[in-house]
Protein backbone atom coordinates (compact mmCIF):
# COMPACT_ATOMS: atom_id res chain seq x y z
CA UNK A 1 0.00 0.00 0.00
CA UNK A 2 2.74 2.56 0.75
CA UNK A 3 4.16 1.85 -2.70
CA UNK A 4 0.93 2.75 -4.47
CA UNK A 5 0.68 6.01 -2.46
CA UNK A 6 4.25 6.85 -3.48
CA UNK A 7 3.49 5.93 -7.07
CA UNK A 8 0.31 7.96 -7.39
CA UNK A 9 1.99 11.03 -5.92
CA UNK A 10 5.31 10.78 -7.75
CA UNK A 11 4.21 9.51 -11.17
CA UNK A 12 1.96 12.49 -12.05
CA UNK A 13 4.68 14.83 -10.80
CA UNK A 14 7.24 13.08 -13.02
CA UNK A 15 5.02 13.26 -16.09
CA UNK A 16 4.17 16.91 -15.38
CA UNK A 17 7.85 17.79 -14.99
CA UNK A 18 8.64 15.99 -18.25
CA UNK A 19 5.88 17.93 -20.03
CA UNK A 20 7.20 21.14 -18.49
CA UNK A 21 10.60 20.29 -19.91
CA UNK A 22 9.07 20.49 -23.36
CA UNK A 23 7.25 23.73 -22.74
CA UNK A 24 9.63 25.98 -20.79
CA UNK A 25 11.70 28.40 -22.78
CA UNK A 26 14.98 28.46 -20.89
CA UNK A 27 17.34 25.52 -21.10
CA UNK A 28 18.26 25.87 -17.41
CA UNK A 29 14.65 25.35 -16.36
CA UNK A 30 14.50 22.27 -18.60
CA UNK A 31 17.61 20.94 -16.87
CA UNK A 32 16.13 21.44 -13.41
CA UNK A 33 12.87 19.74 -14.41
CA UNK A 34 14.83 16.84 -15.87
CA UNK A 35 16.77 16.55 -12.60
CA UNK A 36 13.43 16.27 -10.81
CA UNK A 37 12.25 13.53 -13.20
CA UNK A 38 15.48 11.62 -12.53
CA UNK A 39 15.05 11.90 -8.76
CA UNK A 40 11.49 10.56 -9.13
CA UNK A 41 12.83 7.64 -11.12
CA UNK A 42 15.33 6.96 -8.32
CA UNK A 43 12.38 6.71 -5.92
CA UNK A 44 10.67 4.28 -8.29
CA UNK A 45 13.80 2.13 -8.54
CA UNK A 46 14.15 1.89 -4.78
CA UNK A 47 10.44 1.15 -4.43
CA UNK A 48 10.86 -1.71 -6.89
CA UNK A 49 13.69 -3.39 -5.03
CA UNK A 50 16.50 -1.91 -7.14
CA UNK A 51 18.30 -0.27 -4.23
CA UNK A 52 21.69 -0.09 -5.94
CA UNK A 53 20.27 1.39 -9.14
CA UNK A 54 18.32 3.97 -7.16
CA UNK A 55 21.46 5.21 -5.47
CA UNK A 56 23.42 5.10 -8.74
CA UNK A 57 20.63 7.05 -10.41
CA UNK A 58 20.99 9.86 -7.88
CA UNK A 59 24.79 9.83 -7.92
CA UNK A 60 25.37 9.40 -11.66
CA UNK A 61 22.37 11.11 -13.23
CA UNK A 62 21.30 13.91 -10.92
CA UNK A 63 24.83 14.28 -9.63
CA UNK A 64 27.25 13.89 -12.50
CA UNK A 65 25.25 14.06 -15.73
CA UNK A 66 23.00 16.97 -14.78
CA UNK A 67 25.98 18.82 -13.34
CA UNK A 68 27.72 18.36 -16.69
CA UNK A 69 24.64 19.68 -18.48
CA UNK A 70 24.45 22.75 -16.26
CA UNK A 71 28.19 23.29 -16.68
CA UNK A 72 27.87 23.27 -20.48
CA UNK A 73 24.83 25.56 -20.24
CA UNK A 74 26.93 28.05 -18.31
CA UNK A 75 29.66 27.79 -20.97
CA UNK A 76 27.30 28.18 -23.90
CA UNK A 77 25.33 30.96 -22.23
CA UNK A 78 22.44 30.66 -19.80
CA UNK A 79 20.47 33.34 -21.57
CA UNK A 80 20.47 31.42 -24.84
CA UNK A 81 16.76 30.74 -24.59
CA UNK A 82 15.18 28.56 -27.20
CA UNK A 83 12.66 30.00 -29.57
CA UNK A 84 9.57 27.81 -29.52
CA UNK A 85 8.43 28.88 -32.98
CA UNK A 86 8.55 26.09 -35.50
CA UNK A 87 11.19 26.51 -38.19
CA UNK A 88 10.11 23.61 -40.39
CA UNK A 89 6.55 24.17 -41.53
CA UNK A 90 4.06 21.57 -40.36
CA UNK A 91 6.59 19.90 -38.05
CA UNK A 92 4.65 20.44 -34.85
CA UNK A 93 1.32 18.82 -35.88
CA UNK A 94 3.15 15.91 -37.49
CA UNK A 95 5.36 15.40 -34.43
CA UNK A 96 2.44 15.55 -32.01
CA UNK A 97 0.34 13.20 -34.14
CA UNK A 98 3.20 10.72 -34.44
CA UNK A 99 3.90 10.93 -30.71
CA UNK A 100 0.24 10.45 -29.82
CA UNK A 101 0.13 7.46 -32.14
CA UNK A 102 3.27 5.98 -30.64
CA UNK A 103 2.19 6.65 -27.06
CA UNK A 104 -1.28 5.27 -27.69
CA UNK A 105 0.23 2.17 -29.28
CA UNK A 106 2.54 1.61 -26.31
CA UNK A 107 -0.16 2.17 -23.72
CA UNK A 108 -2.72 -0.05 -25.44
CA UNK A 109 -0.01 -2.69 -25.93
CA UNK A 110 0.87 -2.68 -22.24
CA UNK A 111 -2.82 -2.71 -21.38
CA UNK A 112 -3.56 -5.74 -23.53
CA UNK A 113 -0.38 -7.76 -23.09
CA UNK A 114 -0.36 -10.36 -20.35
CA UNK A 115 2.20 -12.80 -19.05
CA UNK A 116 -0.51 -15.17 -17.98
CA UNK A 117 0.83 -15.17 -14.42
CA UNK A 118 1.25 -12.84 -11.49
CA UNK A 119 4.43 -10.74 -11.31
CA UNK A 120 7.02 -12.66 -9.31
CA UNK A 121 8.69 -9.87 -7.36
CA UNK A 122 12.33 -9.71 -6.30
CA UNK A 123 12.07 -11.28 -2.84
CA UNK A 124 13.98 -14.43 -3.79
CA UNK A 125 16.41 -12.69 -6.14
CA UNK A 126 17.22 -10.07 -3.51
CA UNK A 127 17.44 -12.63 -0.70
CA UNK A 128 21.19 -12.17 -0.25
CA UNK A 129 20.93 -8.41 -0.78
CA UNK A 130 20.43 -6.41 -3.95
CA UNK A 131 24.07 -5.34 -4.32
CA UNK A 132 25.32 -8.89 -3.73
CA UNK A 133 22.87 -10.26 -6.29
CA UNK A 134 23.89 -7.68 -8.89
CA UNK A 135 27.60 -8.28 -8.23
CA UNK A 136 27.06 -12.02 -8.64
CA UNK A 137 25.54 -11.48 -12.09
CA UNK A 138 27.90 -8.70 -13.14
CA UNK A 139 31.05 -10.71 -12.47
CA UNK A 140 29.82 -14.02 -13.82
CA UNK A 141 27.28 -13.88 -16.66
CA UNK A 142 27.90 -10.29 -17.66
CA UNK A 143 31.65 -10.05 -17.11
CA UNK A 144 32.43 -9.64 -20.82
CA UNK A 145 29.91 -6.78 -21.40
CA UNK A 146 31.26 -5.24 -18.20
CA UNK A 147 34.80 -5.18 -19.63
CA UNK A 148 33.58 -3.84 -22.98
CA UNK A 149 31.67 -1.05 -21.22
CA UNK A 150 34.78 -0.09 -19.27
CA UNK A 151 36.68 0.19 -22.57
CA UNK A 152 33.83 2.34 -23.87
CA UNK A 153 34.12 4.67 -20.88
CA UNK A 154 37.84 5.17 -21.43
CA UNK A 155 37.26 5.78 -25.16
CA UNK A 156 34.54 8.33 -24.36
CA UNK A 157 36.81 10.19 -21.95
CA UNK A 158 39.60 10.28 -24.56
CA UNK A 159 37.15 11.34 -27.27
CA UNK A 160 35.83 14.19 -25.16
CA UNK A 161 39.39 15.38 -24.53
CA UNK A 162 40.24 15.25 -28.24
CA UNK A 163 37.03 17.09 -29.19
CA UNK A 164 37.33 19.78 -26.56
CA UNK A 165 41.04 20.35 -27.13
CA UNK A 166 41.65 23.74 -28.66
CA UNK A 167 44.82 24.52 -30.56
CA UNK A 168 45.91 28.14 -31.01
CA UNK A 169 46.18 29.08 -34.67
CA UNK A 170 48.49 32.04 -33.98
CA UNK A 171 51.11 32.24 -31.28
CA UNK A 172 50.20 34.16 -28.16
CA UNK A 173 51.60 37.73 -28.48
CA UNK A 174 54.53 38.35 -26.18
CA UNK A 175 54.68 41.21 -23.71
CA UNK A 176 57.16 43.02 -25.96
CA UNK A 177 54.85 42.76 -28.99
CA UNK A 178 51.90 44.01 -26.96
CA UNK A 179 53.91 46.98 -25.75
CA UNK A 180 55.09 47.89 -29.26
CA UNK A 181 51.56 47.60 -30.57
CA UNK A 182 50.33 49.94 -27.86
CA UNK A 183 52.86 52.67 -28.71
CA UNK A 184 52.58 52.38 -32.49
CA UNK A 185 48.78 52.26 -32.73
CA UNK A 186 48.43 55.97 -33.51
CA UNK A 187 47.04 57.40 -30.32
CA UNK A 188 49.15 57.55 -27.20
CA UNK A 189 46.09 58.06 -24.97
CA UNK A 190 46.20 54.54 -23.57
CA UNK A 191 49.93 53.95 -23.93
CA UNK A 192 50.40 53.97 -20.16
CA UNK A 193 47.51 51.55 -19.65
CA UNK A 194 43.86 52.12 -18.93
CA UNK A 195 42.83 53.79 -15.68
CA UNK A 196 41.84 51.52 -12.85
CA UNK A 197 38.32 51.61 -11.43
CA UNK A 198 37.52 54.05 -8.68
CA UNK A 199 40.50 56.36 -9.16
CA UNK A 200 39.78 59.80 -7.71
CA UNK A 201 36.45 58.60 -6.42
CA UNK A 202 35.70 57.78 -2.81
CA UNK A 203 34.93 54.22 -3.75
CA UNK A 204 37.28 51.74 -5.41
CA UNK A 205 35.01 48.75 -6.09
CA UNK A 206 35.49 47.22 -9.56
CA UNK A 207 32.08 48.40 -10.74
CA UNK A 208 32.60 52.10 -9.94
CA UNK A 209 34.20 53.98 -12.84
CA UNK A 210 37.17 56.26 -12.21
CA UNK A 211 36.63 60.02 -12.36
CA UNK A 212 38.32 62.14 -14.99
CA UNK A 213 39.86 65.47 -13.88
CA UNK A 214 36.67 67.29 -14.92
CA UNK A 215 34.59 65.02 -12.69
CA UNK A 216 32.97 62.93 -15.44
CA UNK A 217 33.17 59.13 -15.13
CA UNK A 218 35.65 57.21 -17.31
CA UNK A 219 33.90 54.11 -18.72
CA UNK A 220 37.23 52.72 -19.96
CA UNK A 221 38.22 52.04 -16.36
CA UNK A 222 35.55 49.32 -16.04
CA UNK A 223 36.00 45.79 -17.32
CA UNK A 224 34.37 45.18 -20.71
CA UNK A 225 32.24 42.38 -19.26
CA UNK A 226 30.74 44.56 -16.54
CA UNK A 227 30.08 47.32 -19.06
CA UNK A 228 28.16 45.11 -21.49
CA UNK A 229 26.26 43.54 -18.64
CA UNK A 230 25.25 47.04 -17.49
CA UNK A 231 26.67 46.49 -14.02
CA UNK A 232 28.34 49.92 -13.88
CA UNK A 233 27.49 51.99 -10.81
CA UNK A 234 26.99 55.74 -11.19
CA UNK A 235 30.11 57.23 -9.63
CA UNK A 236 28.71 60.72 -9.15
CA UNK A 237 27.47 59.77 -5.70
CA UNK A 238 31.05 59.10 -4.64
CA UNK A 239 32.51 62.40 -5.86
CA UNK A 240 34.83 64.29 -3.60
CA UNK A 241 32.64 67.42 -3.37
CA UNK A 242 29.96 65.30 -1.72
CA UNK A 243 32.20 64.80 1.28
CA UNK A 244 31.67 66.94 4.27
CA UNK A 245 35.08 68.63 4.49
CA UNK A 246 34.24 70.77 7.49
CA UNK A 247 36.89 70.35 10.14
CA UNK A 248 35.54 69.94 13.58
CA UNK A 249 38.00 70.98 16.22
CA UNK A 250 38.22 68.56 19.05
CA UNK A 251 38.25 70.13 22.40
CA UNK B 1 0.51 -2.63 -6.47
CA UNK B 2 0.61 -3.95 -10.01
CA UNK B 3 4.06 -3.14 -11.50
CA UNK B 4 2.43 -2.57 -14.90
CA UNK B 5 1.66 1.00 -13.81
CA UNK B 6 5.38 1.74 -13.96
CA UNK B 7 5.38 0.59 -17.57
CA UNK B 8 2.69 3.15 -18.39
CA UNK B 9 4.80 5.92 -16.82
CA UNK B 10 7.80 4.67 -18.76
CA UNK B 11 5.87 4.75 -22.05
CA UNK B 12 4.62 8.29 -21.33
CA UNK B 13 8.08 9.59 -20.45
CA UNK B 14 9.57 7.98 -23.54
CA UNK B 15 6.92 9.58 -25.75
CA UNK B 16 7.43 13.00 -24.17
CA UNK B 17 11.18 12.65 -24.70
CA UNK B 18 10.62 11.75 -28.35
CA UNK B 19 8.44 14.82 -28.90
CA UNK B 20 11.15 16.95 -27.30
CA UNK B 21 13.86 15.56 -29.57
CA UNK B 22 11.82 16.44 -32.64
CA UNK B 23 10.43 19.80 -31.57
CA UNK B 24 13.07 21.63 -29.53
CA UNK B 25 15.78 23.55 -31.36
CA UNK B 26 18.41 24.02 -28.68
CA UNK B 27 20.93 21.18 -29.01
CA UNK B 28 21.36 20.89 -25.24
CA UNK B 29 17.62 20.56 -24.64
CA UNK B 30 17.44 17.95 -27.42
CA UNK B 31 20.18 16.10 -25.59
CA UNK B 32 18.30 16.28 -22.31
CA UNK B 33 15.24 14.80 -24.02
CA UNK B 34 17.39 11.89 -25.21
CA UNK B 35 18.45 11.39 -21.60
CA UNK B 36 14.77 11.35 -20.63
CA UNK B 37 14.12 8.60 -23.20
CA UNK B 38 17.04 6.54 -21.88
CA UNK B 39 15.74 6.94 -18.33
CA UNK B 40 12.26 5.85 -19.39
CA UNK B 41 13.75 2.73 -20.95
CA UNK B 42 15.65 2.08 -17.72
CA UNK B 43 12.44 2.24 -15.74
CA UNK B 44 11.01 -0.44 -18.03
CA UNK B 45 14.07 -2.64 -17.47
CA UNK B 46 13.79 -2.35 -13.70
CA UNK B 47 10.06 -3.04 -13.79
CA UNK B 48 10.48 -6.11 -15.97
CA UNK B 49 13.23 -7.34 -13.66
CA UNK B 50 10.67 -7.21 -10.86
CA UNK B 51 7.93 -8.85 -12.94
CA UNK B 52 10.23 -11.70 -13.96
CA UNK B 53 11.80 -12.09 -10.55
CA UNK B 54 15.47 -11.94 -11.60
CA UNK B 55 18.13 -9.25 -11.58
CA UNK B 56 19.16 -9.38 -15.25
CA UNK B 57 17.00 -6.37 -16.08
CA UNK B 58 18.73 -4.34 -13.40
CA UNK B 59 22.15 -5.28 -14.79
CA UNK B 60 21.05 -4.14 -18.25
CA UNK B 61 19.73 -0.87 -16.77
CA UNK B 62 23.13 -0.44 -15.13
CA UNK B 63 24.87 -0.87 -18.48
CA UNK B 64 22.45 1.60 -20.04
CA UNK B 65 23.45 4.16 -17.42
CA UNK B 66 27.14 3.71 -18.23
CA UNK B 67 26.55 4.02 -21.97
CA UNK B 68 24.36 7.10 -21.37
CA UNK B 69 27.16 8.69 -19.35
CA UNK B 70 29.62 8.09 -22.23
CA UNK B 71 27.10 9.49 -24.69
CA UNK B 72 26.62 12.64 -22.62
CA UNK B 73 30.35 13.25 -22.36
CA UNK B 74 31.00 12.92 -26.08
CA UNK B 75 27.79 14.68 -27.12
CA UNK B 76 28.40 17.68 -24.93
CA UNK B 77 31.98 17.89 -26.21
CA UNK B 78 30.57 17.99 -29.77
CA UNK B 79 28.08 20.70 -28.78
CA UNK B 80 30.87 22.79 -27.26
CA UNK B 81 32.98 22.35 -30.40
CA UNK B 82 30.08 23.42 -32.64
CA UNK B 83 29.34 26.34 -30.34
CA UNK B 84 32.95 27.43 -30.49
CA UNK B 85 32.97 27.65 -34.28
CA UNK B 86 29.40 28.92 -34.84
CA UNK B 87 28.52 30.78 -31.62
CA UNK B 88 25.19 29.01 -31.56
CA UNK B 89 23.81 25.88 -29.91
CA UNK B 90 20.76 25.65 -32.16
CA UNK B 91 20.40 22.52 -34.23
CA UNK B 92 19.02 24.59 -37.11
CA UNK B 93 22.24 26.52 -37.53
CA UNK B 94 24.42 23.45 -38.00
CA UNK B 95 23.19 22.72 -41.52
CA UNK B 96 26.33 23.24 -43.55
CA UNK B 97 25.92 20.00 -45.49
CA UNK B 98 22.56 21.21 -46.80
CA UNK B 99 23.86 24.36 -48.44
Interface residues (C-beta under 8 A of the other chain):
Chain A: X1 X3 X4 X7 X11 X14 X15 X18 X19 X21 X22 X27 X30 X31 X34 X37 X38 X41 X44 X45 X48 X49 X50 X52 X53 X56 X57 X60 X61 X64 X65 X68 X69 X72 X73 X75 X76 X77 X80 X82 X83 X86 X87 X91 X92 X95 X96 X98 X99 X102 X103 X106 X107 X110 X115 X119 X120 X121 X122 X124 X125 X126 X130 X133 X134 X137 X138 X141 X142 X145 X146 X149 X152 X153 X155 X156 X157 X159 X160 X163 X164 X166
Chain B: X1 X2 X3 X4 X5 X6 X7 X8 X9 X11 X12 X13 X14 X15 X16 X17 X18 X19 X20 X22 X23 X24 X25 X26 X28 X29 X31 X32 X33 X35 X36 X39 X42 X43 X46 X47 X49 X50 X51 X52 X53 X54 X55 X56 X58 X59 X61 X62 X63 X65 X66 X67 X68 X69 X70 X71 X72 X73 X74 X76 X77 X78 X79 X80 X81 X83 X84 X89 X90 X92
